[in-house]
Each structure stands twice: as C-alpha cells, then as structure tokens.
Amino acid sequence: MAERHLVIGTAGHVDHGKTALITALTGTNTDRLREEQERGMSIELGFASFTLPSGVLAGIVDVPGHERFLKNMLAGAAGIDLVVLVVAADEGVMPQTVEHLDILGLLRTKAGLVALTKIDLVDEAWADLVEEDLRLRLRGTFLDGAPVIRVSSVTGAGLHELVAAMDETARAVAVRSPEGPFRMPVDRIFTMPGFGTVVAGTVWSGSVRVGDVLELQPTGIQTRVRGLQIHGRKVDMATAGVRLAANLVGVDVADVPRGGVLAVPGAVAPSTLVDAELQLIPRLSAPLRHRTRIRLHTGTAEIIGRVALLDRDELQPGESAPVQFQLEEPVAALRGDRYIVRLYSPMVTLGGGELLDPHARRHKRHDERALKRLEVLRGGDLEAQVAQALLERELAPASAKEIAASLGGQPRAVEERLASLHTAGDAVVVGERYLHVDAVQAARQRAEAVLASYHREWPLRLGMSREELRTRTAPRADGKTWAFLLDEWRRQGVVRTTGNVVALASHRVAYTEDQQRVANALLELYRERRYDPPSRDDALAFAAGGDAALVLESLAEQGLLVRITEGLYLHAEAVQDAERVLRGLLKQGPVTVAQFRDAIGSSRKVVVPLLEHFDSVGVTRRLGDVRVPGPR
C-alpha cells in the first residue's frame, strides 16, 4: 500500500507557542536561524515531520506569527492540507490570530483544529473563558465546531490528545490527485556542499522522478533533477501532497527566485495580467478603490501591482467582484489557484479569492463580453467553462489536455465535458481536437457573406480561391481545420468546390445575351483551331465583345477552356484528346517533344508548354529530353 502524506501548517499570533508545540511533537526545533533562537520568534518558515498513529507521514510547516513577517506566513500557508490554529491560553485571541484565520479561509483551507497552548500558565476557569470566547470567534469559519485541544509544550499535557485529534481530522482530508503536470511553488532555496542547489516546497500537482527535465518560472530556466528527498529520505519519485526537496543540475541559488515555481516545461507560463474574483474581508474600515496599489500573494510569490475593478469604482468590505491585477513583475500561476491581496502600504490584508485567468488580456472597464466571460469562469460549472474556452479559441481547435491546462483542471474530467458538448451538438471534432459549433457557424456566416459579395463583384467567375477565402474568413484556421470546414459546408449544401475554387452552392455563371454570344464564339474558335490556337489578343479581337476578356477567364475557370500559359488557351476537348494520345505513346516508351508534336499535328510553340502542363498535373514526368509516365 502506498504511503500517505499530509502537510500540516500552524497559524496564530506571535509568541503563542507554535514553534515550541512543534518541537514537543516532533523533537525538531524549526527556528534554525540564530536571530530566531535569540529573539524567540520565528522569522522564516520552519519545517519538521512526524508520523501520525494511522501511519500518515505528516510534514509540518511552522509559519511566523509576527505581522512583519506575514508574507512568509502566506508562503507557508499556501500548500497546507490541515491547519493547527495555535492560541495561547494566557492571552486568547489576538490580532494575528484573526488575520491568519481570515487568510486561511480565503485560501479555502478545509480542515483544521485548535491548540489552546500554555495551559500550564492559567487555571481551569480562565481556560474555560478563553475557550468559550475562541469558539464564538470561530463561528461561521471553516473551524466552526473544530476540536479545541488544551496543551502545554512544557509539561506535555494534552499532546497525546492533540496528536489523536490531528490524526482523526486528517482522515477527512482528501488525498491530492497525482494527475496533471508537476508543479511545486518554491519556499526554500539552499546549497548543499558536494551537491549544489536544492529547492524545497509542497508539491501541488503531478509527479516527478529523478532525471526529469523541469523548468523554473517565471525565469524560464530549464534544469534536471539530480536527486529527491522527502523528510530527509532519498526517493526516486514524488507525487502531489508531499514536502519535497529537489537537488537541481546546472542551477545557481541566484537563478532561483524566491516565490518561483518548479514545473514541467510548458505547464506554467508567466504573465503580468491576471483576472480574478476578489472577496474583501468584512472587517475592513474603508472600501477598495479602482487602481489601488497592492501586493498579490499566490503560491509562495509576492508581486506588487495595481488592482483594476472591472465593473465598479470601489468595492465595499465583505463584497466580491471581478478584478484584474496589473503586475509590475510576472507571476507563474494557473487558473483556480487561490491568492491573498494586501495593501502596498500599510500592509493590511484586504481579501483574496480565485485566479480566473492567469494569462489575461487587458480589459476595458465595464466590458460586457469580458464580464460575461469571467462570470462563466467563476461559476464553477466545468462544462460551461470548457465551452467558453473553446469559444475563445475560435477556429484554433483544442484537445482536452490543452483546455485542462488553461482551466487548471484534470484532462479526464475535461474530456468527459467535451464528449458531452459534442453529443449535445455544441462542439465538433477535428481529428482529436474540438471546435465550438458557434465558431464554426460564425465562420460559415462570414464565408457566405464574403462569397456573396465576391459573386456580385465578379459574376462571370466561378468563385474565389480557397486560400483567399480562408484568409478573409478563417485566418486562424490551419490547413486541417480549413479542409474540415469546407467539407462541412459542402455537406450542408452551402458551398461547392471546383479544384482550388470555392463558390456558393447557389452561384451560377450567368451571362448577358452579348456575353453568351462572346462565349459561344470563343468556344467555337478554340474548338476549330484545336492545336493551332489563336493568341489571347487575337481571340479577344475575334469575339468582338466589351466583356470578352472576362468571358475568356470565366470559360477557363469553368473548365471549358484550359489555360496552358498566360496567353495560351486550348479547348478542354483538345486537351483531353491530347492526353489520350500521349498516354498511348508512353505505353511504347519514353516520348520526345518531336514525337508528341507529330502525333497531334501541332507546333513546338504549343507542344512544349502543353507537355509542361501535363508534367504539372502528374500525367508525365520529364527525364532529360524525354517524358516518362507520371504519378497520376
């Protein structure tokens, strides 16, 4: 049976005994810096591990409690599965207790319990009062009704009960799925003598093996995994949900930005424009105004920028709204990641929420189309989100894997939604990719309008070239998609194709009475002259009509005449007869120009370009001075 891993994080006010509690539970003092030990206060994140009675291997992240180091707390809180909120019995709920609780709620932490520490410093009556107040404060939060365990790190009282409660709470925590691309926000970087650079963090998704090639974002530096460790033990592979240390090849400590992400190449792309749903905490004293300067915390990163309110001028405490973060440096994140936002100065926590589009375009405010799109993305209906993703790609078909990457979902679930959309007639399949039916219909409407206009302007032409029509109606469509669209429209009776020409199915070349006279005259002339055709200018002079040039091109497009070169035309029947003669000669061996000339009774001036025409259509292939059978 595979080992089960869990990441447990502490939270709470400074000097409430978080580090001492972890030391009592694990035997590890997570205050590793001299300054931390001298001041008795955590500054950086601390890490320890132990095994719960059920056999679950728990990694523990000890976060700083002081408000000055809240960004470090946020870096640690981002990847935890279960939180232990630490409240000292001698002080009770304090400002950082409340702020940490707000943050954990905004990060959607789902499981936790409370450790009422320093119980040895108060009598039972005082502890009862503090616990009663604490439970009142927890109402309406994710810790409403959670166990409150009284403990003392000094005497050891309650530690056994705390471990048992942690184990019981851990049973309800869902195991992180190993699906999806490997991704690990980095919260620790250091060098080991003889090994080089090591980065550590909590694996958010996917799996990684020794030897894998990975990418550090937002810098884009590629590296290879030399070694992996989980809680100090060497492993060959690690999956989502573990605290992991990765030894990287060819990377200096200076190359790894704190707050960066280690991921599979291409899985995460940096961006400075991020769309999100922002929920302000209710206890703020003032509304948030448009273009306020902020600090965005997501994963282990902190990025300075401004928040654009997309549908209003200010956001009131407790309200939520769609926003766009316009950042001064790129962030590497995926859709669905949680975040916290704080004022740039003073550093007050404002709220947080979910990233809806980490690679957004800059929006105009009150843009109905952009707001509708964000409403779909924040709605939680995966099928609607998949449909929206297809619509946004227009005529660039997408696979389940590509859409899952853009939505931050699982490919299997996205594949199911795509199949459902296809069954309902809302998506079409192009190879192994999908297009939204609305994009196909919109392209069809554009094509009909473009062709109708073309036919009005050029009524004597059979139609428009396939490539010109693609450029004017579906420029994002690749060759395979364009062929699919034309086949669909042919099947629906919208267009017809003749060689490289596309026309509306209803279009017919309609000559005026004079144009019909010219057409008849030209056809008769070329039929009679067969392999001694007139020059283009002589033919037009013979037809003696104002539209003779247009009619001549029209006859060639319809296949009644064949354009051999710019000025040389032959009747289609003559070309067919010449091909039959040529194929007969080829059965006897290679054919020279002179042989073919004599066989059809023509001149070298006509025969040489006619043979080149047959080369181009695959009837023949030139081999030195002779022709041999071609591929057709």
C-alpha positions as CSV (number, residue, x, y, z in Angstrom):
1,M,0.0,0.0,0.0
2,A,1.4,3.4,-1.0
3,E,2.4,5.8,1.8
4,R,0.0,8.6,2.5
5,H,1.4,12.1,3.0
6,L,-0.1,15.2,4.5
7,V,1.1,18.7,5.0
8,I,0.1,20.3,8.3
9,G,0.6,24.0,9.0
10,T,0.5,26.1,12.1
11,A,-1.1,29.5,12.4
12,G,-1.6,32.1,15.1
13,H,-0.3,35.2,16.9
14,V,3.4,35.8,17.6
15,D,4.7,34.1,20.8
16,H,1.7,31.9,21.2
17,G,3.9,28.8,21.2
18,K,3.7,27.5,17.7
19,T,7.4,26.5,17.4
20,A,7.5,25.1,20.9
21,L,4.5,22.9,20.2
22,I,6.1,21.5,17.0
23,T,9.3,20.9,19.0
24,A,7.3,19.0,21.6
25,L,5.5,16.9,18.9
26,T,8.5,16.1,16.7
27,G,11.7,16.8,18.6
28,T,12.7,19.3,15.9
29,N,13.3,23.0,16.7
30,T,12.1,24.7,13.5
31,D,13.8,28.0,14.5
32,R,17.0,27.3,12.6
33,L,18.3,30.9,12.3
34,R,20.4,32.3,15.2
35,E,18.3,35.5,15.2
36,E,15.2,33.4,15.6
37,Q,16.6,31.5,18.5
38,E,17.9,34.6,20.2
39,R,14.7,36.5,19.8
40,G,12.4,33.5,20.5
41,M,10.4,34.5,17.4
42,S,10.0,32.7,14.0
43,I,11.0,34.8,11.0
44,E,11.4,32.3,8.2
45,L,9.3,29.2,7.6
46,G,10.3,26.2,9.7
47,F,9.9,22.6,8.7
48,A,9.6,19.3,10.6
49,S,7.9,15.9,10.2
50,F,6.5,13.0,12.1
51,T,4.2,10.0,11.7
52,L,0.6,10.1,12.9
53,P,-0.7,7.0,14.7
54,S,-2.6,5.9,11.5
55,G,0.7,5.8,9.6
56,V,0.2,9.1,7.7
57,L,3.6,10.8,7.2
58,A,3.0,14.4,8.2
59,G,5.2,17.3,7.1
60,I,4.8,20.3,9.3
61,V,5.2,23.9,8.2
62,D,5.8,26.4,11.1
63,V,4.8,29.9,10.0
64,P,5.8,33.2,11.6
65,G,3.2,34.9,13.7
66,H,4.5,38.5,13.7
67,E,2.7,40.8,11.3
68,R,6.1,42.0,9.9
69,F,6.7,38.5,8.5
70,L,3.2,37.8,7.2
71,K,4.4,37.3,3.6
72,N,6.4,34.3,4.9
73,M,3.3,33.1,6.7
74,L,1.4,33.3,3.4
75,A,4.1,31.4,1.5
76,G,3.8,28.6,4.0
77,A,0.0,28.6,4.3
78,A,-0.5,28.2,0.5
79,G,0.3,24.4,0.4
80,I,-1.1,23.0,3.6
81,D,-3.8,20.4,3.9
82,L,-4.7,20.8,7.6
83,V,-4.1,23.7,9.9
84,V,-3.4,23.8,13.6
85,L,-4.6,27.2,14.9
86,V,-2.5,28.0,17.9
87,V,-3.9,30.3,20.6
88,A,-2.2,30.9,23.9
89,A,-4.4,30.4,26.9
90,D,-2.9,33.3,28.8
91,E,-3.7,35.9,26.0
92,G,-6.5,34.4,24.0
93,V,-7.5,35.6,20.5
94,M,-5.1,38.4,19.3
95,P,-4.8,40.4,16.0
96,Q,-2.7,37.9,14.1
97,T,-5.0,35.1,15.2
98,V,-7.8,36.9,13.4
99,E,-5.8,37.8,10.4
100,H,-4.4,34.3,10.0
101,L,-7.9,32.9,10.3
102,D,-9.1,35.3,7.6
103,I,-6.3,34.3,5.3
104,L,-6.8,30.6,5.8
105,G,-10.5,31.0,5.0
106,L,-9.7,32.9,1.8
107,L,-7.2,30.2,0.8
108,R,-10.1,27.7,1.2
109,T,-8.3,25.6,3.8
110,K,-10.9,22.9,4.6
111,A,-9.6,21.1,7.6
112,G,-8.1,22.0,11.0
113,L,-8.3,22.1,14.7
114,V,-7.2,24.4,17.6
115,A,-4.4,24.0,20.0
116,L,-5.0,26.1,23.2
117,T,-1.4,26.3,24.3
118,K,0.4,27.4,27.5
119,I,-2.4,25.8,29.6
120,D,0.2,25.4,32.4
121,L,0.2,29.2,32.9
122,V,-3.6,29.6,33.7
123,D,-6.2,28.0,35.9
124,E,-9.1,26.0,34.5
125,A,-11.7,28.7,35.0
126,W,-9.6,31.1,32.9
127,A,-9.0,28.4,30.3
128,D,-12.8,27.9,30.1
129,L,-13.4,31.6,29.4
130,V,-10.7,31.7,26.7
131,E,-12.1,28.6,25.0
132,E,-15.7,30.0,25.1
133,D,-14.5,33.2,23.5
134,L,-12.5,31.3,21.0
135,R,-15.4,29.1,19.9
136,L,-17.5,32.3,19.5
137,R,-14.8,33.8,17.2
138,L,-14.7,30.6,15.1
139,R,-18.4,30.6,14.3
140,G,-19.0,30.9,10.6
141,T,-15.4,30.0,9.7
142,F,-14.0,26.7,8.4
143,L,-13.0,25.9,12.0
144,D,-16.6,26.3,13.4
145,G,-17.1,23.2,15.5
146,A,-13.5,22.0,15.2
147,P,-11.8,20.3,18.2
148,V,-10.1,22.6,20.7
149,I,-7.3,20.7,22.5
150,R,-5.7,22.2,25.6
151,V,-1.9,21.5,25.6
152,S,1.3,22.5,27.3
153,S,4.6,22.2,25.5
154,V,6.3,22.5,28.9
155,T,4.6,19.7,30.8
156,G,3.4,17.6,27.9
157,A,-0.2,17.9,29.0
158,G,-2.7,17.3,26.1
159,L,0.0,16.4,23.5
160,H,-1.3,12.8,23.1
161,E,-4.9,14.1,22.7
162,L,-3.7,16.7,20.2
163,V,-1.9,14.0,18.1
164,A,-5.1,11.9,18.2
165,A,-7.2,14.8,17.1
166,M,-4.8,15.6,14.3
167,D,-5.0,12.0,13.1
168,E,-8.8,11.9,13.2
169,T,-9.1,15.2,11.3
170,A,-6.5,14.0,8.7
171,R,-8.8,11.1,7.8
172,A,-11.3,13.6,6.3
173,V,-8.7,15.3,4.2
174,A,-8.8,14.2,0.5
175,V,-5.7,12.8,-1.0
176,R,-4.3,15.1,-3.6
177,S,-4.6,13.7,-7.1
178,P,-1.3,12.8,-8.8
179,E,-2.8,13.8,-12.2
180,G,-1.9,16.9,-14.0
181,P,1.5,18.4,-14.7
182,F,4.1,18.5,-11.9
183,R,4.2,21.9,-10.1
184,M,5.8,22.9,-6.9
185,P,6.0,26.5,-5.6
186,V,9.4,27.0,-4.1
187,D,9.5,28.2,-0.5
188,R,13.1,27.4,0.4
189,I,16.4,27.6,-1.5
190,F,19.8,26.5,-0.3
191,T,23.1,24.9,-1.3
192,M,24.5,21.6,0.0
193,P,28.2,21.0,-0.3
194,G,29.0,18.4,-2.9
195,F,25.5,18.5,-4.3
196,G,24.7,22.1,-5.3
197,T,21.4,23.9,-5.4
198,V,18.4,22.4,-3.6
199,V,14.9,23.8,-3.7
200,A,12.0,22.8,-1.5
201,G,8.3,23.2,-1.3
202,T,5.0,21.4,-1.3
203,V,4.1,19.5,-4.5
204,W,0.8,20.9,-5.7
205,S,0.1,18.6,-8.6
206,G,1.5,15.8,-10.7
207,S,4.6,13.7,-10.1
208,V,8.4,14.0,-10.6
209,R,11.2,11.5,-11.0
210,V,15.0,11.7,-10.7
211,G,16.3,12.6,-14.1
212,D,13.3,14.6,-15.2
213,V,13.8,17.9,-17.0
214,L,11.9,20.7,-15.3
215,E,11.6,24.5,-15.6
216,L,11.9,27.3,-13.1
217,Q,9.3,30.0,-13.6
218,P,9.0,32.9,-14.1
219,T,12.6,32.9,-15.3
220,G,12.1,30.0,-17.8
221,I,15.4,28.4,-16.8
222,Q,15.5,24.6,-17.5
223,T,17.2,22.1,-15.2
224,R,17.4,18.4,-14.5
225,V,16.6,16.7,-11.2
226,R,19.7,15.1,-9.7
227,G,18.0,13.9,-6.6
228,L,14.9,14.0,-4.5
229,Q,14.2,13.8,-0.7
230,I,11.1,13.6,1.3
231,H,11.6,14.4,5.0
232,G,15.4,13.7,4.7
233,R,14.8,10.3,2.9
234,K,16.1,9.8,-0.6
235,V,13.4,8.8,-3.1
236,D,13.2,8.2,-6.9
237,M,9.8,9.7,-7.3
238,A,7.4,12.1,-5.5
239,T,3.7,12.9,-6.1
240,A,1.3,15.7,-5.2
241,G,0.8,16.4,-1.5
242,V,4.4,15.9,-0.1
243,R,7.0,18.2,1.2
244,L,9.8,17.7,-1.3
245,A,13.5,18.8,-1.6
246,A,14.9,18.6,-5.2
247,N,18.6,18.8,-6.0
248,L,18.9,20.6,-9.4
249,V,21.6,20.4,-12.0
250,G,23.2,23.5,-13.6
251,V,21.3,26.0,-11.5
252,D,22.8,28.5,-9.0
253,V,20.9,29.7,-6.0
254,A,20.9,33.2,-7.6
255,D,18.9,31.7,-10.5
256,V,16.0,30.6,-8.4
257,P,13.7,33.5,-7.4
258,R,12.0,33.1,-4.1
259,G,8.4,32.6,-4.8
260,G,9.2,30.9,-8.1
261,V,7.6,27.7,-9.4
262,L,9.4,24.4,-10.4
263,A,7.3,22.7,-13.0
264,V,7.1,20.5,-16.1
265,P,8.3,22.6,-19.1
266,G,5.3,24.4,-20.6
267,A,3.0,23.7,-17.7
268,V,3.1,27.2,-16.3
269,A,3.7,30.5,-18.2
270,P,4.4,33.8,-16.6
271,S,2.1,36.8,-17.0
272,T,1.7,40.3,-15.7
273,L,-2.1,40.5,-16.3
274,V,-4.3,38.2,-14.1
275,D,-8.1,38.1,-14.0
276,A,-9.6,37.1,-10.6
277,E,-12.6,37.1,-8.3
278,L,-11.8,39.2,-5.3
279,Q,-13.6,38.9,-2.0
280,L,-12.8,41.6,0.6
281,I,-12.8,40.7,4.2
282,P,-15.8,42.3,6.1
283,R,-13.8,43.9,8.9
284,L,-12.0,46.5,6.6
285,S,-12.6,50.1,7.6
286,A,-12.8,51.5,4.1
287,P,-13.7,50.4,0.5
288,L,-11.1,49.4,-2.1
289,R,-10.8,51.9,-4.9
290,H,-10.0,51.2,-8.6
291,R,-6.3,51.2,-9.4
292,T,-5.2,50.8,-5.7
293,R,-1.6,49.7,-5.4
294,I,-1.4,46.2,-3.8
295,R,0.7,43.2,-3.0
296,L,-0.5,39.9,-4.6
297,H,0.4,36.7,-2.8
298,T,-0.2,33.4,-4.6
299,G,1.7,30.2,-4.1
300,T,4.9,31.4,-2.5
301,A,5.2,34.6,-4.5
302,E,4.6,38.2,-3.6
303,I,4.2,40.6,-6.5
304,I,3.5,44.3,-6.4
305,G,0.9,45.8,-8.8
306,R,-2.4,47.5,-9.1
307,V,-6.0,46.2,-8.9
308,A,-8.4,47.2,-11.6
309,L,-12.1,47.0,-10.6
310,L,-13.8,45.9,-13.8
311,D,-17.5,46.6,-13.0
312,R,-17.4,49.4,-10.4
313,D,-15.4,52.3,-9.0
314,E,-15.0,50.9,-5.5
315,L,-15.5,47.6,-3.7
316,Q,-17.1,47.6,-0.2
317,P,-15.9,45.5,2.7
318,G,-17.4,42.0,2.5
319,E,-18.3,42.3,-1.2
320,S,-16.8,40.4,-4.1
321,A,-16.2,41.5,-7.7
322,P,-14.3,40.6,-10.9
323,V,-10.9,42.3,-11.0
324,Q,-7.7,42.4,-13.0
325,F,-4.3,42.5,-11.3
326,Q,-1.9,44.5,-13.4
327,L,1.5,43.5,-12.0
328,E,5.0,45.0,-12.1
329,E,6.6,41.6,-12.5
330,P,5.3,38.3,-14.0
331,V,3.7,35.7,-11.9
332,A,3.6,32.0,-12.7
333,A,0.2,30.6,-11.8
334,L,-2.7,28.5,-13.1
335,R,-6.4,29.1,-13.2
336,G,-8.0,28.1,-9.9
337,D,-5.1,29.0,-7.7
338,R,-6.0,30.8,-4.5
339,Y,-4.5,34.1,-3.6
340,I,-4.3,36.8,-0.9
341,V,-4.1,40.5,-1.7
342,R,-2.8,43.2,0.7
343,L,-2.4,46.9,0.5
344,Y,1.0,48.0,-0.7
345,S,1.3,50.3,2.3
346,P,0.3,50.0,5.1
347,M,0.5,46.2,4.6
348,V,-3.1,45.4,5.5
349,T,-4.8,42.2,4.3
350,L,-7.6,43.2,2.0
351,G,-9.0,39.9,0.9
352,G,-8.4,37.1,-1.6
353,G,-10.1,34.6,-3.9
354,E,-9.5,32.6,-7.0
355,L,-7.4,33.3,-10.1
356,L,-9.8,33.0,-13.1
357,D,-7.4,33.7,-15.9
358,P,-3.7,34.0,-15.2
359,H,-2.9,35.0,-18.8
360,A,-5.5,37.7,-19.3
361,R,-5.7,40.4,-21.9
362,R,-6.1,44.0,-20.7
363,H,-9.8,44.8,-20.5
364,K,-11.8,48.0,-20.9
365,R,-13.8,48.6,-17.7
366,H,-17.5,47.6,-17.9
367,D,-16.8,45.5,-21.0
368,E,-19.9,43.3,-21.1
369,R,-18.2,40.5,-23.1
370,A,-15.2,40.3,-20.6
371,L,-17.5,40.4,-17.6
372,K,-19.7,37.6,-19.0
373,R,-16.6,35.5,-19.6
374,L,-15.4,36.0,-16.1
375,E,-18.9,35.2,-14.8
376,V,-18.7,31.8,-16.5
377,L,-15.2,31.2,-15.2
378,R,-16.2,31.9,-11.6
379,G,-19.4,29.9,-11.8
380,G,-17.9,26.5,-11.1
381,D,-19.7,24.7,-14.0
382,L,-16.8,22.9,-15.7
383,E,-18.8,22.2,-18.9
384,A,-19.7,25.9,-19.3
385,Q,-16.0,26.7,-18.7
386,V,-14.9,24.2,-21.3
387,A,-17.4,25.6,-23.8
388,Q,-16.2,29.1,-23.0
389,A,-12.5,28.0,-23.5
390,L,-13.5,26.6,-27.0
391,L,-15.3,29.8,-27.9
392,E,-12.2,31.9,-27.0
393,R,-10.0,29.8,-29.3
394,E,-12.4,30.5,-32.2
395,L,-11.1,28.3,-35.1
396,A,-8.0,27.0,-33.3
397,P,-9.1,23.5,-32.2
398,A,-8.1,22.3,-28.8
399,S,-7.5,19.0,-27.1
400,A,-8.7,18.0,-23.6
401,K,-5.2,18.3,-22.4
402,E,-4.8,21.9,-23.8
403,I,-8.1,23.0,-22.3
404,A,-7.3,21.4,-18.9
405,A,-4.0,23.3,-18.8
406,S,-5.8,26.6,-19.5
407,L,-8.5,25.9,-16.9
408,G,-6.3,24.3,-14.3
409,G,-8.5,21.1,-14.4
410,Q,-7.9,17.4,-14.9
411,P,-7.7,16.2,-18.6
412,R,-10.0,13.3,-17.9
413,A,-12.8,15.5,-16.5
414,V,-12.4,17.9,-19.4
415,E,-12.5,15.1,-21.9
416,E,-15.9,14.0,-20.4
417,R,-17.3,17.5,-20.7
418,L,-16.0,17.8,-24.3
419,A,-17.8,14.5,-25.2
420,S,-20.9,15.8,-23.6
421,L,-20.7,19.1,-25.6
422,H,-20.2,17.0,-28.8
423,T,-23.2,14.8,-28.0
424,A,-25.3,17.9,-27.5
425,G,-24.2,19.3,-30.8
426,D,-22.3,22.2,-29.2
427,A,-18.9,21.0,-30.3
428,V,-17.5,19.4,-33.4
429,V,-14.5,17.1,-33.6
430,V,-11.5,17.9,-35.9
431,G,-9.1,14.9,-35.7
432,E,-8.6,14.6,-31.9
433,R,-9.4,18.2,-31.2
434,Y,-12.6,20.2,-30.7
435,L,-14.2,23.4,-32.1
436,H,-17.2,25.1,-30.6
437,V,-20.1,24.9,-33.0
438,D,-20.8,28.6,-32.7
439,A,-17.3,29.4,-34.0
440,V,-17.9,27.1,-37.0
441,Q,-21.3,28.7,-37.7
442,A,-19.8,32.2,-37.3
443,A,-17.1,31.3,-39.9
444,R,-19.8,29.9,-42.2
445,Q,-21.7,33.2,-42.0
446,R,-18.6,35.1,-42.8
447,A,-17.8,32.8,-45.7
448,E,-21.3,33.2,-47.1
449,A,-21.1,37.0,-46.9
450,V,-17.6,37.1,-48.5
451,L,-18.6,34.8,-51.3
452,A,-21.9,36.6,-52.0
453,S,-20.0,39.9,-52.2
454,Y,-17.4,38.3,-54.5
455,H,-20.0,36.8,-56.8
456,R,-21.7,40.3,-57.1
457,E,-18.4,41.9,-58.0
458,W,-17.3,39.1,-60.3
459,P,-20.4,37.4,-61.7
460,L,-18.5,35.7,-64.5
461,R,-16.0,34.0,-62.2
462,L,-16.7,30.5,-61.0
463,G,-15.6,31.5,-57.4
464,M,-12.9,32.6,-55.0
465,S,-9.6,30.7,-54.4
466,R,-9.6,28.5,-51.3
467,E,-6.7,30.4,-49.7
468,E,-8.2,33.9,-50.3
469,L,-11.4,32.7,-48.7
470,R,-9.6,31.3,-45.7
471,T,-7.6,34.5,-45.2
472,R,-10.8,36.6,-45.3
473,T,-13.0,34.3,-43.2
474,A,-10.9,32.0,-41.0
475,P,-7.3,33.3,-40.7
476,R,-6.6,31.3,-37.5
477,A,-7.6,28.0,-39.1
478,D,-4.7,25.7,-40.0
479,G,-4.8,23.5,-43.2
480,K,-6.6,20.6,-41.5
481,T,-9.2,22.8,-39.9
482,W,-9.9,24.7,-43.1
483,A,-10.3,21.4,-45.0
484,F,-12.8,20.3,-42.3
485,L,-14.8,23.5,-42.6
486,L,-15.0,23.3,-46.3
487,D,-16.1,19.7,-46.1
488,E,-18.8,20.6,-43.5
489,W,-20.1,23.5,-45.7
490,R,-20.2,21.2,-48.7
491,R,-22.1,18.6,-46.8
492,Q,-24.5,21.2,-45.6
493,G,-25.0,22.4,-49.2
494,V,-23.6,25.9,-48.5
495,V,-20.7,25.9,-50.9
496,R,-19.3,23.8,-53.8
497,T,-15.6,23.5,-54.7
498,T,-14.1,23.0,-58.2
499,G,-10.4,22.4,-57.9
500,N,-9.0,25.3,-56.0
501,V,-12.1,27.4,-56.3
502,V,-14.9,27.8,-53.8
503,A,-18.3,29.2,-54.6
504,L,-21.7,29.4,-53.0
505,A,-23.7,26.3,-54.0
506,S,-26.4,28.6,-55.4
507,H,-24.0,30.5,-57.6
508,R,-24.2,30.1,-61.4
509,V,-22.2,31.9,-64.0
510,A,-25.0,33.9,-65.8
511,Y,-24.1,35.6,-69.0
512,T,-25.9,38.5,-70.6
513,E,-27.1,38.0,-74.1
514,D,-24.0,39.7,-75.5
515,Q,-21.7,37.8,-73.1
516,Q,-23.3,34.5,-74.1
517,R,-22.6,35.4,-77.8
518,V,-19.0,36.0,-76.9
519,A,-18.7,32.8,-75.0
520,N,-20.1,30.8,-77.9
521,A,-17.8,32.5,-80.4
522,L,-14.7,31.8,-78.2
523,L,-15.6,28.1,-77.6
524,E,-16.2,27.6,-81.3
525,L,-13.0,29.3,-82.3
526,Y,-10.8,27.2,-79.9
527,R,-12.7,24.0,-80.9
528,E,-11.9,24.6,-84.6
529,R,-8.3,25.7,-84.0
530,R,-7.5,22.7,-81.6
531,Y,-3.7,22.5,-81.6
532,D,-3.1,25.7,-83.6
533,P,-4.9,28.1,-81.2
534,P,-5.1,31.9,-81.6
535,S,-3.2,34.2,-79.3
536,R,-5.2,35.6,-76.5
537,D,-5.3,39.0,-78.1
538,D,-6.4,37.5,-81.5
539,A,-9.2,35.5,-79.7
540,L,-10.5,38.6,-77.9
541,A,-10.4,40.6,-81.2
542,F,-12.3,37.8,-82.9
543,A,-15.0,37.7,-80.2
544,A,-15.5,41.4,-80.5
545,G,-17.3,42.0,-77.2
546,G,-16.7,44.5,-74.4
547,D,-16.5,41.8,-71.8
548,A,-14.5,39.3,-73.9
549,A,-11.6,39.2,-71.5
550,L,-13.9,38.4,-68.6
551,V,-15.7,35.8,-70.5
552,L,-12.5,34.1,-71.6
553,E,-11.3,33.9,-67.9
554,S,-14.8,32.6,-67.0
555,L,-14.6,29.8,-69.6
556,A,-11.2,28.8,-68.2
557,E,-12.5,28.8,-64.6
558,Q,-15.4,26.6,-65.7
559,G,-13.0,24.1,-67.3
560,L,-14.4,24.6,-70.8
561,L,-11.1,26.1,-71.9
562,V,-7.7,25.2,-70.3
563,R,-5.2,27.9,-69.6
564,I,-1.8,26.4,-70.5
565,T,0.2,29.6,-70.1
566,E,-0.7,33.2,-69.5
567,G,-1.5,33.8,-73.2
568,L,-2.1,30.2,-74.4
569,Y,-5.5,28.5,-74.2
570,L,-6.8,25.3,-75.6
571,H,-10.3,23.8,-75.8
572,A,-10.9,21.3,-73.0
573,E,-11.8,18.6,-75.5
574,A,-8.5,19.1,-77.3
575,V,-6.5,18.7,-74.1
576,Q,-8.4,15.5,-73.3
577,D,-7.7,14.1,-76.7
578,A,-4.0,15.1,-76.4
579,E,-3.8,13.3,-73.1
580,R,-5.2,10.1,-74.6
581,V,-2.6,10.3,-77.5
582,L,0.2,11.0,-75.0
583,R,-0.7,8.0,-72.8
584,G,-0.8,5.8,-75.9
585,L,2.7,6.9,-76.8
586,L,4.0,6.4,-73.2
587,K,3.0,2.8,-73.3
588,Q,5.6,2.3,-76.1
589,G,8.4,4.0,-74.1
590,P,9.7,7.5,-73.4
591,V,8.3,10.2,-75.5
592,T,10.2,13.1,-77.2
593,V,8.8,16.6,-78.0
594,A,9.0,15.8,-81.7
595,Q,7.1,12.5,-81.3
596,F,4.2,14.2,-79.5
597,R,4.2,17.2,-81.9
598,D,3.9,14.9,-84.9
599,A,1.2,12.7,-83.2
600,I,-1.1,15.6,-82.6
601,G,-0.1,17.7,-85.6
602,S,0.9,20.8,-83.8
603,S,3.9,23.0,-83.4
604,R,6.8,23.1,-80.9
605,K,5.4,26.5,-79.7
606,V,2.3,24.7,-78.4
607,V,3.6,21.3,-77.6
608,V,6.4,22.3,-75.2
609,P,4.1,24.3,-72.8
610,L,1.4,21.6,-73.2
611,L,3.9,18.9,-72.1
612,E,4.9,21.1,-69.1
613,H,1.2,21.3,-68.3
614,F,1.0,17.5,-68.3
615,D,4.1,17.4,-66.1
616,S,2.4,19.8,-63.6
617,V,-0.8,17.6,-63.3
618,G,1.2,14.4,-63.0
619,V,0.4,12.8,-66.3
620,T,4.1,12.9,-67.3
621,R,7.5,13.4,-65.7
622,R,10.4,15.0,-67.5
623,L,13.6,12.9,-67.7
624,G,16.2,14.8,-69.6
625,D,14.9,15.4,-73.1
626,V,12.1,12.8,-72.9
627,R,8.8,12.3,-70.9
628,V,8.0,9.2,-69.0
629,P,4.8,8.3,-67.1
630,G,4.0,10.5,-64.1
631,P,2.4,9.5,-60.8
632,R,-1.2,10.1,-62.0
